[in-house]
């Protein structure tokens, strides 16, 4: 079936929520379809993740015509107790630094 990402088995270091948040941070006007392709998720999964992130205050969106523009709330504290005091901006800075140092550009 076209458009369905390849399944992944096993565990990964980054959650799908972190991947979607990073995709939005890189391009606040990105479409659900493009986030899904980049993160190798279904569009439905990305819609659910965006809804979770909005509900819990990690991002907001503004409707512009038929599109959305997202705004990451950089000061929001990460949820896990082991990351107490770390913000979304801290997490995104680590990911950006890695991508910059390794010249990684995700599709």
Biopython code that builds the backbone (N, CA, C, O; Angstrom):
import numpy as np
from Bio.PDB.StructureBuilder import StructureBuilder

atoms = [
    (1, "UNK", "N", (0.848, -1.176, 0.000)),
    (1, "UNK", "CA", (0.000, 0.000, 0.000)),
    (1, "UNK", "C", (0.894, 1.239, 0.000)),
    (1, "UNK", "O", (1.760, 1.366, 0.865)),
    (2, "UNK", "N", (0.707, 2.129, -0.926)),
    (2, "UNK", "CA", (1.531, 3.327, -1.065)),
    (2, "UNK", "C", (1.276, 4.283, 0.097)),
    (2, "UNK", "O", (0.157, 4.398, 0.595)),
    (3, "UNK", "N", (2.341, 4.964, 0.514)),
    (3, "UNK", "CA", (2.202, 5.969, 1.557)),
    (3, "UNK", "C", (2.280, 5.437, 2.972)),
    (3, "UNK", "O", (2.298, 6.222, 3.920)),
    (4, "UNK", "N", (2.326, 4.133, 3.141)),
    (4, "UNK", "CA", (2.422, 3.566, 4.476)),
    (4, "UNK", "C", (3.895, 3.342, 4.790)),
    (4, "UNK", "O", (4.593, 2.672, 4.029)),
    (5, "UNK", "N", (4.378, 3.895, 5.905)),
    (5, "UNK", "CA", (5.794, 3.754, 6.224)),
    (5, "UNK", "C", (6.160, 2.312, 6.549)),
    (5, "UNK", "O", (5.324, 1.514, 6.973)),
    (6, "UNK", "N", (7.439, 2.006, 6.336)),
    (6, "UNK", "CA", (7.934, 0.684, 6.695)),
    (6, "UNK", "C", (7.831, 0.522, 8.203)),
    (6, "UNK", "O", (8.120, 1.457, 8.950)),
    (7, "UNK", "N", (7.418, -0.667, 8.661)),
    (7, "UNK", "CA", (7.325, -0.862, 10.104)),
    (7, "UNK", "C", (8.715, -0.924, 10.742)),
    (7, "UNK", "O", (9.696, -1.290, 10.095)),
    (8, "UNK", "N", (8.772, -0.567, 11.991)),
    (8, "UNK", "CA", (10.022, -0.636, 12.733)),
    (8, "UNK", "C", (9.805, -1.530, 13.939)),
    (8, "UNK", "O", (8.804, -1.399, 14.645)),
    (9, "UNK", "N", (10.730, -2.428, 14.174)),
    (9, "UNK", "CA", (10.635, -3.265, 15.362)),
    (9, "UNK", "C", (11.768, -2.906, 16.304)),
    (9, "UNK", "O", (12.812, -2.412, 15.877)),
    (10, "UNK", "N", (11.562, -3.153, 17.560)),
    (10, "UNK", "CA", (12.577, -2.825, 18.553)),
    (10, "UNK", "C", (12.378, -1.426, 19.086)),
    (10, "UNK", "O", (11.417, -0.738, 18.742)),
    (11, "UNK", "N", (13.288, -1.025, 19.920)),
    (11, "UNK", "CA", (13.164, 0.274, 20.577)),
    (11, "UNK", "C", (14.062, 1.297, 19.902)),
    (11, "UNK", "O", (14.977, 0.947, 19.156)),
    (12, "UNK", "N", (13.787, 2.558, 20.175)),
    (12, "UNK", "CA", (14.585, 3.664, 19.654)),
    (12, "UNK", "C", (14.832, 4.658, 20.784)),
    (12, "UNK", "O", (14.136, 4.634, 21.800)),
    (13, "UNK", "N", (15.811, 5.523, 20.609)),
    (13, "UNK", "CA", (16.122, 6.502, 21.645)),
    (13, "UNK", "C", (15.135, 7.656, 21.671)),
    (13, "UNK", "O", (14.810, 8.164, 22.743)),
    (14, "UNK", "N", (14.661, 8.071, 20.528)),
    (14, "UNK", "CA", (13.725, 9.191, 20.472)),
    (14, "UNK", "C", (12.306, 8.676, 20.289)),
    (14, "UNK", "O", (12.064, 7.728, 19.542)),
    (15, "UNK", "N", (11.387, 9.308, 20.972)),
    (15, "UNK", "CA", (9.981, 8.940, 20.808)),
    (15, "UNK", "C", (9.436, 9.576, 19.536)),
    (15, "UNK", "O", (10.039, 10.495, 18.982)),
    (16, "UNK", "N", (8.311, 9.087, 19.088)),
    (16, "UNK", "CA", (7.653, 9.692, 17.932)),
    (16, "UNK", "C", (7.236, 11.123, 18.241)),
    (16, "UNK", "O", (7.240, 11.973, 17.351)),
    (17, "UNK", "N", (6.877, 11.398, 19.490)),
    (17, "UNK", "CA", (6.512, 12.759, 19.876)),
    (17, "UNK", "C", (7.700, 13.696, 19.694)),
    (17, "UNK", "O", (7.535, 14.813, 19.205)),
    (18, "UNK", "N", (8.896, 13.256, 20.082)),
    (18, "UNK", "CA", (10.097, 14.089, 19.916)),
    (18, "UNK", "C", (10.396, 14.309, 18.440)),
    (18, "UNK", "O", (10.786, 15.407, 18.043)),
    (19, "UNK", "N", (10.217, 13.280, 17.628)),
    (19, "UNK", "CA", (10.473, 13.409, 16.191)),
    (19, "UNK", "C", (9.529, 14.428, 15.548)),
    (19, "UNK", "O", (9.958, 15.275, 14.764)),
    (20, "UNK", "N", (8.244, 14.337, 15.887)),
    (20, "UNK", "CA", (7.261, 15.270, 15.328)),
    (20, "UNK", "C", (7.554, 16.689, 15.808)),
    (20, "UNK", "O", (7.492, 17.633, 15.020)),
    (21, "UNK", "N", (7.869, 16.848, 17.082)),
    (21, "UNK", "CA", (8.189, 18.175, 17.612)),
    (21, "UNK", "C", (9.396, 18.765, 16.898)),
    (21, "UNK", "O", (9.402, 19.953, 16.574)),
    (22, "UNK", "N", (10.419, 17.951, 16.648)),
    (22, "UNK", "CA", (11.613, 18.421, 15.933)),
    (22, "UNK", "C", (11.271, 18.821, 14.503)),
    (22, "UNK", "O", (11.796, 19.812, 13.996)),
    (23, "UNK", "N", (10.400, 18.065, 13.853)),
    (23, "UNK", "CA", (9.991, 18.397, 12.480)),
    (23, "UNK", "C", (9.268, 19.742, 12.448)),
    (23, "UNK", "O", (9.481, 20.548, 11.542)),
    (24, "UNK", "N", (8.416, 19.976, 13.437)),
    (24, "UNK", "CA", (7.695, 21.248, 13.514)),
    (24, "UNK", "C", (8.655, 22.388, 13.825)),
    (24, "UNK", "O", (8.537, 23.472, 13.253)),
    (25, "UNK", "N", (9.597, 22.155, 14.721)),
    (25, "UNK", "CA", (10.570, 23.194, 15.067)),
    (25, "UNK", "C", (11.398, 23.595, 13.853)),
    (25, "UNK", "O", (11.737, 24.766, 13.687)),
    (26, "UNK", "N", (11.723, 22.624, 13.006)),
    (26, "UNK", "CA", (12.507, 22.918, 11.809)),
    (26, "UNK", "C", (11.697, 23.691, 10.772)),
    (26, "UNK", "O", (12.234, 24.560, 10.085)),
    (27, "UNK", "N", (10.402, 23.376, 10.656)),
    (27, "UNK", "CA", (9.544, 24.052, 9.687)),
    (27, "UNK", "C", (8.144, 24.213, 10.280)),
    (27, "UNK", "O", (7.330, 23.293, 10.195)),
    (28, "UNK", "N", (7.855, 25.365, 10.877)),
    (28, "UNK", "CA", (6.555, 25.578, 11.523)),
    (28, "UNK", "C", (5.353, 25.537, 10.573)),
    (28, "UNK", "O", (4.212, 25.470, 11.031)),
    (29, "UNK", "N", (5.589, 25.574, 9.276)),
    (29, "UNK", "CA", (4.470, 25.523, 8.326)),
    (29, "UNK", "C", (4.338, 24.138, 7.687)),
    (29, "UNK", "O", (3.562, 23.959, 6.748)),
    (30, "UNK", "N", (5.083, 23.174, 8.187)),
    (30, "UNK", "CA", (5.046, 21.833, 7.608)),
    (30, "UNK", "C", (3.648, 21.227, 7.698)),
    (30, "UNK", "O", (2.895, 21.493, 8.634)),
    (31, "UNK", "N", (3.328, 20.421, 6.718)),
    (31, "UNK", "CA", (2.020, 19.756, 6.686)),
    (31, "UNK", "C", (2.097, 18.408, 7.402)),
    (31, "UNK", "O", (3.167, 17.809, 7.516)),
    (32, "UNK", "N", (0.953, 17.947, 7.878)),
    (32, "UNK", "CA", (0.864, 16.635, 8.528)),
    (32, "UNK", "C", (1.458, 15.569, 7.610)),
    (32, "UNK", "O", (2.205, 14.702, 8.063)),
    (33, "UNK", "N", (1.133, 15.633, 6.347)),
    (33, "UNK", "CA", (1.624, 14.661, 5.364)),
    (33, "UNK", "C", (3.149, 14.653, 5.323)),
    (33, "UNK", "O", (3.766, 13.589, 5.273)),
    (34, "UNK", "N", (3.755, 15.838, 5.345)),
    (34, "UNK", "CA", (5.213, 15.928, 5.283)),
    (34, "UNK", "C", (5.862, 15.462, 6.589)),
    (34, "UNK", "O", (6.915, 14.824, 6.573)),
    (35, "UNK", "N", (5.222, 15.785, 7.724)),
    (35, "UNK", "CA", (5.733, 15.299, 9.004)),
    (35, "UNK", "C", (5.697, 13.771, 9.026)),
    (35, "UNK", "O", (6.644, 13.127, 9.477)),
    (36, "UNK", "N", (4.614, 13.207, 8.543)),
    (36, "UNK", "CA", (4.479, 11.752, 8.530)),
    (36, "UNK", "C", (5.582, 11.109, 7.694)),
    (36, "UNK", "O", (6.170, 10.108, 8.104)),
    (37, "UNK", "N", (5.861, 11.673, 6.540)),
    (37, "UNK", "CA", (6.911, 11.130, 5.678)),
    (37, "UNK", "C", (8.275, 11.258, 6.349)),
    (37, "UNK", "O", (9.061, 10.311, 6.350)),
    (38, "UNK", "N", (8.550, 12.403, 6.909)),
    (38, "UNK", "CA", (9.847, 12.622, 7.553)),
    (38, "UNK", "C", (10.047, 11.693, 8.742)),
    (38, "UNK", "O", (11.129, 11.135, 8.927)),
    (39, "UNK", "N", (9.002, 11.529, 9.545)),
    (39, "UNK", "CA", (9.108, 10.733, 10.771)),
    (39, "UNK", "C", (8.807, 9.255, 10.548)),
    (39, "UNK", "O", (8.901, 8.441, 11.466)),
    (40, "UNK", "N", (8.445, 8.925, 9.312)),
    (40, "UNK", "CA", (8.107, 7.538, 8.951)),
    (40, "UNK", "C", (6.960, 7.008, 9.801)),
    (40, "UNK", "O", (7.023, 5.918, 10.369)),
    (41, "UNK", "N", (5.906, 7.825, 9.867)),
    (41, "UNK", "CA", (4.696, 7.493, 10.597)),
    (41, "UNK", "C", (3.505, 7.661, 9.674)),
    (41, "UNK", "O", (3.634, 8.224, 8.586)),
    (42, "UNK", "N", (2.358, 7.181, 10.096)),
    (42, "UNK", "CA", (1.147, 7.432, 9.329)),
    (42, "UNK", "C", (0.657, 8.846, 9.617)),
    (42, "UNK", "O", (0.993, 9.430, 10.647)),
    (43, "UNK", "N", (-0.131, 9.384, 8.710)),
    (43, "UNK", "CA", (-0.691, 10.721, 8.935)),
    (43, "UNK", "C", (-1.582, 10.722, 10.174)),
    (43, "UNK", "O", (-1.593, 11.695, 10.929)),
    (44, "UNK", "N", (-2.316, 9.657, 10.382)),
    (44, "UNK", "CA", (-3.198, 9.562, 11.547)),
    (44, "UNK", "C", (-2.380, 9.599, 12.844)),
    (44, "UNK", "O", (-2.769, 10.261, 13.806)),
    (45, "UNK", "N", (-1.258, 8.895, 12.865)),
    (45, "UNK", "CA", (-0.400, 8.895, 14.053)),
    (45, "UNK", "C", (0.131, 10.302, 14.324)),
    (45, "UNK", "O", (0.176, 10.737, 15.474)),
    (46, "UNK", "N", (0.531, 11.009, 13.275)),
    (46, "UNK", "CA", (1.046, 12.375, 13.441)),
    (46, "UNK", "C", (-0.058, 13.298, 13.935)),
    (46, "UNK", "O", (0.191, 14.146, 14.792)),
    (47, "UNK", "N", (-1.270, 13.153, 13.414)),
    (47, "UNK", "CA", (-2.390, 13.974, 13.894)),
    (47, "UNK", "C", (-2.606, 13.767, 15.388)),
    (47, "UNK", "O", (-2.835, 14.731, 16.119)),
    (48, "UNK", "N", (-2.535, 12.532, 15.844)),
    (48, "UNK", "CA", (-2.712, 12.215, 17.266)),
    (48, "UNK", "C", (-1.582, 12.827, 18.090)),
    (48, "UNK", "O", (-1.828, 13.386, 19.160)),
    (49, "UNK", "N", (-0.360, 12.727, 17.606)),
    (49, "UNK", "CA", (0.789, 13.279, 18.330)),
    (49, "UNK", "C", (0.688, 14.797, 18.416)),
    (49, "UNK", "O", (0.924, 15.370, 19.480)),
    (50, "UNK", "N", (0.342, 15.457, 17.309)),
    (50, "UNK", "CA", (0.176, 16.919, 17.319)),
    (50, "UNK", "C", (-0.905, 17.303, 18.325)),
    (50, "UNK", "O", (-0.750, 18.274, 19.066)),
    (51, "UNK", "N", (-1.990, 16.550, 18.350)),
    (51, "UNK", "CA", (-3.064, 16.812, 19.308)),
    (51, "UNK", "C", (-2.556, 16.657, 20.747)),
    (51, "UNK", "O", (-2.861, 17.489, 21.602)),
    (52, "UNK", "N", (-1.783, 15.599, 21.016)),
    (52, "UNK", "CA", (-1.199, 15.405, 22.350)),
    (52, "UNK", "C", (-0.314, 16.586, 22.734)),
    (52, "UNK", "O", (-0.421, 17.117, 23.839)),
    (53, "UNK", "N", (0.563, 16.994, 21.811)),
    (53, "UNK", "CA", (1.504, 18.080, 22.084)),
    (53, "UNK", "C", (0.772, 19.397, 22.335)),
    (53, "UNK", "O", (1.172, 20.179, 23.198)),
    (54, "UNK", "N", (-0.298, 19.640, 21.582)),
    (54, "UNK", "CA", (-1.086, 20.861, 21.804)),
    (54, "UNK", "C", (-1.827, 20.798, 23.141)),
    (54, "UNK", "O", (-1.830, 21.763, 23.905)),
    (55, "UNK", "N", (-2.443, 19.675, 23.408)),
    (55, "UNK", "CA", (-3.217, 19.517, 24.645)),
    (55, "UNK", "C", (-2.341, 19.753, 25.882)),
    (55, "UNK", "O", (-2.792, 20.339, 26.866)),
    (56, "UNK", "N", (-1.089, 19.293, 25.821)),
    (56, "UNK", "CA", (-0.206, 19.400, 26.974)),
    (56, "UNK", "C", (0.676, 20.641, 26.957)),
    (56, "UNK", "O", (1.586, 20.767, 27.777)),
    (57, "UNK", "N", (0.411, 21.564, 26.021)),
    (57, "UNK", "CA", (1.061, 22.867, 26.044)),
    (57, "UNK", "C", (2.433, 22.949, 25.397)),
    (57, "UNK", "O", (3.154, 23.923, 25.615)),
    (58, "UNK", "N", (2.811, 21.952, 24.607)),
    (58, "UNK", "CA", (4.122, 21.963, 23.964)),
    (58, "UNK", "C", (4.113, 22.732, 22.651)),
    (58, "UNK", "O", (5.164, 23.170, 22.182)),
    (59, "UNK", "N", (2.946, 22.899, 22.058)),
    (59, "UNK", "CA", (2.844, 23.715, 20.848)),
    (59, "UNK", "C", (1.432, 24.224, 20.677)),
    (59, "UNK", "O", (0.484, 23.710, 21.269)),
    (60, "UNK", "N", (1.318, 25.246, 19.852)),
    (60, "UNK", "CA", (0.021, 25.800, 19.461)),
    (60, "UNK", "C", (0.027, 25.924, 17.944)),
    (60, "UNK", "O", (1.073, 25.819, 17.303)),
    (61, "UNK", "N", (-1.144, 26.146, 17.386)),
    (61, "UNK", "CA", (-1.183, 26.373, 15.943)),
    (61, "UNK", "C", (-2.144, 27.506, 15.621)),
    (61, "UNK", "O", (-3.077, 27.805, 16.365)),
    (62, "UNK", "N", (-1.872, 28.116, 14.482)),
    (62, "UNK", "CA", (-2.722, 29.170, 13.949)),
    (62, "UNK", "C", (-3.143, 28.728, 12.560)),
    (62, "UNK", "O", (-2.317, 28.308, 11.750)),
    (63, "UNK", "N", (-4.415, 28.825, 12.298)),
    (63, "UNK", "CA", (-4.948, 28.450, 10.985)),
    (63, "UNK", "C", (-4.714, 29.607, 10.038)),
    (63, "UNK", "O", (-5.060, 30.745, 10.355)),
    (64, "UNK", "N", (-4.127, 29.335, 8.868)),
    (64, "UNK", "CA", (-3.915, 30.345, 7.833)),
    (64, "UNK", "C", (-4.438, 29.777, 6.521)),
    (64, "UNK", "O", (-3.748, 29.040, 5.816)),
    (65, "UNK", "N", (-5.678, 30.144, 6.218)),
    (65, "UNK", "CA", (-6.316, 29.575, 5.037)),
    (65, "UNK", "C", (-6.563, 28.094, 5.251)),
    (65, "UNK", "O", (-7.241, 27.704, 6.201)),
    (66, "UNK", "N", (-6.010, 27.265, 4.366)),
    (66, "UNK", "CA", (-6.170, 25.820, 4.490)),
    (66, "UNK", "C", (-4.979, 25.164, 5.196)),
    (66, "UNK", "O", (-4.901, 23.938, 5.286)),
    (67, "UNK", "N", (-4.060, 25.983, 5.690)),
    (67, "UNK", "CA", (-2.842, 25.463, 6.308)),
    (67, "UNK", "C", (-2.747, 25.879, 7.772)),
    (67, "UNK", "O", (-3.467, 26.762, 8.239)),
    (68, "UNK", "N", (-1.849, 25.225, 8.469)),
    (68, "UNK", "CA", (-1.555, 25.575, 9.864)),
    (68, "UNK", "C", (-0.124, 26.075, 9.968)),
    (68, "UNK", "O", (0.764, 25.624, 9.244)),
    (69, "UNK", "N", (0.080, 27.007, 10.872)),
    (69, "UNK", "CA", (1.418, 27.408, 11.272)),
    (69, "UNK", "C", (1.528, 27.073, 12.750)),
    (69, "UNK", "O", (0.709, 27.499, 13.565)),
    (70, "UNK", "N", (2.554, 26.302, 13.077)),
    (70, "UNK", "CA", (2.739, 25.833, 14.447)),
    (70, "UNK", "C", (3.734, 26.709, 15.181)),
    (70, "UNK", "O", (4.617, 27.317, 14.576)),
    (71, "UNK", "N", (3.577, 26.763, 16.486)),
    (71, "UNK", "CA", (4.512, 27.494, 17.344)),
    (71, "UNK", "C", (4.895, 26.577, 18.493)),
    (71, "UNK", "O", (4.046, 26.196, 19.299)),
    (72, "UNK", "N", (6.171, 26.223, 18.569)),
    (72, "UNK", "CA", (6.672, 25.398, 19.657)),
    (72, "UNK", "C", (6.829, 26.282, 20.887)),
    (72, "UNK", "O", (7.405, 27.368, 20.810)),
    (73, "UNK", "N", (6.324, 25.822, 22.006)),
    (73, "UNK", "CA", (6.421, 26.548, 23.271)),
    (73, "UNK", "C", (7.737, 26.142, 23.940)),
    (73, "UNK", "O", (7.782, 25.197, 24.728)),
    (74, "UNK", "N", (8.807, 26.876, 23.612)),
    (74, "UNK", "CA", (10.166, 26.508, 24.009)),
    (74, "UNK", "C", (10.379, 26.363, 25.509)),
    (74, "UNK", "O", (11.209, 25.558, 25.933)),
    (75, "UNK", "N", (9.660, 27.111, 26.307)),
    (75, "UNK", "CA", (9.879, 27.091, 27.748)),
    (75, "UNK", "C", (9.177, 25.970, 28.484)),
    (75, "UNK", "O", (9.344, 25.823, 29.694)),
    (76, "UNK", "N", (8.392, 25.174, 27.770)),
    (76, "UNK", "CA", (7.656, 24.095, 28.417)),
    (76, "UNK", "C", (8.631, 23.036, 28.934)),
    (76, "UNK", "O", (9.556, 22.628, 28.232)),
    (77, "UNK", "N", (8.407, 22.607, 30.159)),
    (77, "UNK", "CA", (9.269, 21.619, 30.818)),
    (77, "UNK", "C", (8.929, 20.220, 30.297)),
    (77, "UNK", "O", (7.762, 19.885, 30.097)),
    (78, "UNK", "N", (9.977, 19.408, 30.081)),
    (78, "UNK", "CA", (9.769, 18.028, 29.637)),
    (78, "UNK", "C", (9.053, 17.236, 30.730)),
    (78, "UNK", "O", (9.155, 17.565, 31.911)),
    (79, "UNK", "N", (8.333, 16.197, 30.331)),
    (79, "UNK", "CA", (7.406, 15.506, 31.223)),
    (79, "UNK", "C", (8.034, 14.518, 32.193)),
    (79, "UNK", "O", (7.534, 14.367, 33.308)),
    (80, "UNK", "N", (9.094, 13.850, 31.819)),
    (80, "UNK", "CA", (9.631, 12.774, 32.650)),
    (80, "UNK", "C", (10.366, 13.348, 33.869)),
    (80, "UNK", "O", (11.106, 14.323, 33.736)),
    (81, "UNK", "N", (10.171, 12.759, 35.046)),
    (81, "UNK", "CA", (10.844, 13.273, 36.261)),
    (81, "UNK", "C", (12.369, 13.302, 36.148)),
    (81, "UNK", "O", (13.009, 14.159, 36.758)),
    (82, "UNK", "N", (12.956, 12.396, 35.389)),
    (82, "UNK", "CA", (14.414, 12.378, 35.233)),
    (82, "UNK", "C", (14.906, 13.588, 34.435)),
    (82, "UNK", "O", (16.091, 13.918, 34.481)),
    (83, "UNK", "N", (14.009, 14.246, 33.711)),
    (83, "UNK", "CA", (14.369, 15.422, 32.909)),
    (83, "UNK", "C", (13.861, 16.691, 33.573)),
    (83, "UNK", "O", (13.676, 17.713, 32.911)),
    (84, "UNK", "N", (13.638, 16.629, 34.860)),
    (84, "UNK", "CA", (13.112, 17.749, 35.617)),
    (84, "UNK", "C", (13.951, 19.007, 35.369)),
    (84, "UNK", "O", (15.169, 19.001, 35.549)),
    (85, "UNK", "N", (13.291, 20.058, 34.963)),
    (85, "UNK", "CA", (13.969, 21.328, 34.715)),
    (85, "UNK", "C", (14.412, 21.523, 33.270)),
    (85, "UNK", "O", (14.690, 22.652, 32.866)),
    (86, "UNK", "N", (14.485, 20.466, 32.493)),
    (86, "UNK", "CA", (14.856, 20.620, 31.080)),
    (86, "UNK", "C", (13.645, 21.079, 30.286)),
    (86, "UNK", "O", (12.522, 20.636, 30.529)),
    (87, "UNK", "N", (13.884, 21.964, 29.342)),
    (87, "UNK", "CA", (12.800, 22.504, 28.531)),
    (87, "UNK", "C", (12.817, 21.923, 27.121)),
    (87, "UNK", "O", (13.775, 21.271, 26.704)),
    (88, "UNK", "N", (11.743, 22.176, 26.414)),
    (88, "UNK", "CA", (11.671, 21.791, 25.007)),
    (88, "UNK", "C", (12.829, 22.424, 24.243)),
    (88, "UNK", "O", (13.423, 21.783, 23.375)),
    (89, "UNK", "N", (13.152, 23.666, 24.557)),
    (89, "UNK", "CA", (14.265, 24.346, 23.875)),
    (89, "UNK", "C", (15.574, 23.603, 24.104)),
    (89, "UNK", "O", (16.392, 23.502, 23.189)),
    (90, "UNK", "N", (15.788, 23.076, 25.318)),
    (90, "UNK", "CA", (17.006, 22.306, 25.605)),
    (90, "UNK", "C", (17.072, 21.063, 24.719)),
    (90, "UNK", "O", (18.115, 20.766, 24.136)),
    (91, "UNK", "N", (15.967, 20.345, 24.620)),
    (91, "UNK", "CA", (15.919, 19.138, 23.794)),
    (91, "UNK", "C", (16.177, 19.467, 22.331)),
    (91, "UNK", "O", (16.989, 18.813, 21.676)),
    (92, "UNK", "N", (15.491, 20.473, 21.823)),
    (92, "UNK", "CA", (15.646, 20.837, 20.412)),
    (92, "UNK", "C", (17.054, 21.335, 20.111)),
    (92, "UNK", "O", (17.578, 21.094, 19.024)),
    (93, "UNK", "N", (17.670, 22.029, 21.069)),
    (93, "UNK", "CA", (19.044, 22.501, 20.872)),
    (93, "UNK", "C", (20.002, 21.327, 20.719)),
    (93, "UNK", "O", (20.928, 21.386, 19.909)),
    (94, "UNK", "N", (19.792, 20.275, 21.480)),
    (94, "UNK", "CA", (20.632, 19.079, 21.347)),
    (94, "UNK", "C", (20.474, 18.450, 19.968)),
    (94, "UNK", "O", (21.458, 18.060, 19.340)),
    (95, "UNK", "N", (19.243, 18.354, 19.505)),
    (95, "UNK", "CA", (18.992, 17.745, 18.194)),
    (95, "UNK", "C", (19.569, 18.592, 17.066)),
    (95, "UNK", "O", (20.148, 18.060, 16.119)),
    (96, "UNK", "N", (19.410, 19.903, 17.168)),
    (96, "UNK", "CA", (19.948, 20.800, 16.146)),
    (96, "UNK", "C", (21.472, 20.735, 16.137)),
    (96, "UNK", "O", (22.093, 20.699, 15.075)),
    (97, "UNK", "N", (22.064, 20.721, 17.322)),
    (97, "UNK", "CA", (23.518, 20.642, 17.400)),
    (97, "UNK", "C", (24.024, 19.359, 16.753)),
    (97, "UNK", "O", (25.015, 19.376, 16.023)),
    (98, "UNK", "N", (23.347, 18.251, 17.019)),
    (98, "UNK", "CA", (23.753, 16.978, 16.410)),
    (98, "UNK", "C", (23.653, 17.055, 14.896)),
    (98, "UNK", "O", (24.587, 16.678, 14.189)),
    (99, "UNK", "N", (22.521, 17.543, 14.394)),
    (99, "UNK", "CA", (22.323, 17.639, 12.945)),
    (99, "UNK", "C", (23.381, 18.549, 12.314)),
    (99, "UNK", "O", (23.894, 18.252, 11.234)),
    (100, "UNK", "N", (23.704, 19.646, 12.982)),
    (100, "UNK", "CA", (24.709, 20.581, 12.461)),
    (100, "UNK", "C", (26.081, 19.945, 12.429)),
    (100, "UNK", "O", (26.793, 20.057, 11.431)),
    (101, "UNK", "N", (26.461, 19.280, 13.506)),
    (101, "UNK", "CA", (27.784, 18.661, 13.579)),
    (101, "UNK", "C", (27.956, 17.509, 12.614)),
    (101, "UNK", "O", (29.060, 17.254, 12.133)),
    (102, "UNK", "N", (26.873, 16.813, 12.330)),
    (102, "UNK", "CA", (26.958, 15.634, 11.463)),
    (102, "UNK", "C", (26.367, 15.871, 10.080)),
    (102, "UNK", "O", (26.279, 14.952, 9.266)),
    (103, "UNK", "N", (25.963, 17.108, 9.822)),
    (103, "UNK", "CA", (25.405, 17.481, 8.517)),
    (103, "UNK", "C", (24.268, 16.555, 8.119)),
    (103, "UNK", "O", (24.162, 16.144, 6.963)),
    (104, "UNK", "N", (23.420, 16.232, 9.086)),
    (104, "UNK", "CA", (22.307, 15.333, 8.834)),
    (104, "UNK", "C", (21.122, 16.163, 8.360)),
    (104, "UNK", "O", (20.750, 17.159, 8.981)),
    (105, "UNK", "N", (20.559, 15.747, 7.290)),
    (105, "UNK", "CA", (19.343, 16.387, 6.773)),
    (105, "UNK", "C", (18.355, 15.272, 6.517)),
    (105, "UNK", "O", (18.539, 14.469, 5.602)),
    (106, "UNK", "N", (17.290, 15.217, 7.333)),
    (106, "UNK", "CA", (16.304, 14.166, 7.167)),
    (106, "UNK", "C", (15.383, 14.490, 6.008)),
    (106, "UNK", "O", (15.116, 15.658, 5.726)),
    (107, "UNK", "N", (14.893, 13.448, 5.330)),
    (107, "UNK", "CA", (13.994, 13.688, 4.189)),
    (107, "UNK", "C", (12.691, 14.324, 4.600)),
    (107, "UNK", "O", (11.837, 14.586, 3.752)),
]
sb = StructureBuilder()
sb.init_structure("model")
sb.init_model(0)
sb.init_chain("A")
sb.init_seg("    ")
for serial, (resi, resn, name, xyz) in enumerate(atoms, 1):
    if name == "N":
        sb.init_residue(resn, " ", resi, " ")
    sb.init_atom(name, np.array(xyz, "f"), 0.0, 1.0, " ", f" {name:<3s}", serial, name[0])
structure = sb.get_structure()
